[in-house]
Amino acid sequence: MLFQNLITKVTERFSDSILDTTEFRGETVLHIKGECVLEVLEMLKSEGFHFLADLTAVDNLEMGGFERYTVVYHLLNHGNGERLVVKAYIPENNPNLPSVESLWRTADWQEREVYDLFGITFDGHPNLIRIMNPDDFKGHPLRKDYPRIGKGERKDFPIVERNIGTKFRRSES
Amino acid sequence: MTVDTMKQIETEKMVINFGPSHPATHGTLRIILELDGEMVLKATPEIGYLHSGFEKLGEHLDYNQYITITDRMNYLSPLCNNVAYALSAEKLMDIEVPKRAQYIRVLMCELSRIADHILAVGMQAVDLGAMTVFLYGFRLREDIYDLFEMATGTRLTTSYTRVGGLMRDLPEGFDKAVLQLLPNVVDVVDDIETLLNKNRIWQQRTKGVGVITKEDAISYGISGPQARASGIDWDIREKEPYSSYDNFDFDVIIGLNGDVFDRYLVRMEEIRQSIKICYQALDKMPEGEVNIDADSGYILPPMDEVYNSIEGLIYHFENIMPNRGMEPPIGEAYVPTESPNGELGFYIVSDGTRTPYRVRTRPPSLINYSIFSKIIEGHMLADVVAILGSLNIIAGELDR
């Protein structure tokens, strides 16, 4: 019951930035606009959801949704074991939203991972660099318009020519 | 020597590379260490050396094919990954597997937990110079892997679960083999504790090293034995029971100081609790099927039905033909599970086709590792190894 009260409290306070509230298989999902994510999560954190269990993103290119990208926050309340999913929607051009690193330090690496794999930038992040891929990597692999076989990274990978070795081997045979 | 006295000596800062290939990293990790003498001023972990795009691959494989990929994430306890993934997919499709399958999953998860914890402690010990502990632990792990081989056919890439059940039932004589093994586990745990608990070198190397406070653990999202060693009373098996864990009786182990020594103690005590759960699972193991009904369209019918009846053949082809297969509802699911390293869960988004739209792994190794650079500051270079071992970073899961 308290959980429902909290949801209504949040929807009332941020009425113009909450897009929808849905429930699927017992998971409550709060759909919000990307720009107000810091305020909403700050309020939820003070209301008991003090543990950020997971932070990830989804590219809605083929599935459709409110906007192109969704950043998904899985919150957990250690006090009563409730979980809440917050989905922040951000548009295709200039995907950008405020960083929640100031609320949870765990967001540091997870936001870097989302930046690396989806190309979503986070305002106020202290060190937004690639984490999985090398720094000179082009593109963001988990976007739906990035092909599974890659964009020729394997073919274009620089190969060191070792002429001396081949000559030596040829002369021997 | 305190930190202050060390600071008075003017020394030149030295930057060294720890890894990517180093015997104590147990995987491919690189840490750039800034040293003042032997004291670590700053540590910058660099990861991604084993990044293999498992999540991208998941968008192109169907629900049962992806189970083979989950084996390769945490390769020390692949059965826990299999179970975590199957649970998420089953939640998405609203399937409840039979009780026998749930109990077998619990038994397998706990055996993996014993193997993982014993290896984590052994690896940590060998890095700190205690070779015997490592050899005792490794020998026991081989015995547990023999059990996995008996049940699943392989030691490492088990792929034991299916969406809606298990690959196959336990073989005959498996319960006897487990009952034969469990007393050995107790012996090995006793031996290790006798060797280490009051060992002066071990205590000096681990006590007060790499302390994670309760606040830091929450802020950094630490979970599993690492969080419980810091005093956070949170075990998903108890608090959010999945796969019939609520039918089992066990204690949640909590540490007080959050240092390397406490993490070791929590792991050892958790092994004892896992042994308790294994006995209960064998004792209460229900009879019956391990898979849901093939009519549901989510699981392949048994082979003799496929060969001997027309319905079986139809269900088989309905499941495997290219433009058919299971049709999950549109939606998303996330089931948190307690893997040996912490909270492991698969966040699956489905668009109604036979392949998932997005599969995200919540990797406990990555999230537990992010605190490393904070807790190593001000410690000695040799403590890097101690802390790294106690966090139990598995590179396959770290980079995915």
Chai-1 contact restraints between the chains, C-beta under 6 A:
chainA,res_idxA,chainB,res_idxB,connection_type,confidence,min_distance_angstrom,max_distance_angstrom,comment,restraint_id
A,F24,B,G331,contact,1.0,0.0,6.0,A-B,restraint_1
A,R25,B,K91,contact,1.0,0.0,6.0,A-B,restraint_2
A,R25,B,A333,contact,1.0,0.0,6.0,A-B,restraint_3
A,F51,B,I218,contact,1.0,0.0,6.0,A-B,restraint_4
A,L52,B,G221,contact,1.0,0.0,6.0,A-B,restraint_5
A,D54,B,R362,contact,1.0,0.0,6.0,A-B,restraint_6
A,T56,B,R360,contact,1.0,0.0,6.0,A-B,restraint_7
A,V58,B,V349,contact,1.0,0.0,6.0,A-B,restraint_8
A,V58,B,R358,contact,1.0,0.0,6.0,A-B,restraint_9
A,M63,B,D351,contact,1.0,0.0,6.0,A-B,restraint_10
A,M63,B,Y357,contact,1.0,0.0,6.0,A-B,restraint_11
A,H78,B,W234,contact,1.0,0.0,6.0,A-B,restraint_12
A,G81,B,K239,contact,1.0,0.0,6.0,A-B,restraint_13
A,G81,B,E240,contact,1.0,0.0,6.0,A-B,restraint_14
A,W104,B,S219,contact,1.0,0.0,6.0,A-B,restraint_15
A,R105,B,S219,contact,1.0,0.0,6.0,A-B,restraint_16
A,R105,B,Y220,contact,1.0,0.0,6.0,A-B,restraint_17
A,T106,B,Y220,contact,1.0,0.0,6.0,A-B,restraint_18
A,T106,B,G221,contact,1.0,0.0,6.0,A-B,restraint_19
A,T106,B,I367,contact,1.0,0.0,6.0,A-B,restraint_20
A,W109,B,S370,contact,1.0,0.0,6.0,A-B,restraint_21
A,M132,B,G48,contact,1.0,0.0,6.0,A-B,restraint_22
A,M132,B,H51,contact,1.0,0.0,6.0,A-B,restraint_23
A,P141,B,K56,contact,1.0,0.0,6.0,A-B,restraint_24
A,L142,B,K56,contact,1.0,0.0,6.0,A-B,restraint_25
A,R148,B,H60,contact,1.0,0.0,6.0,A-B,restraint_26
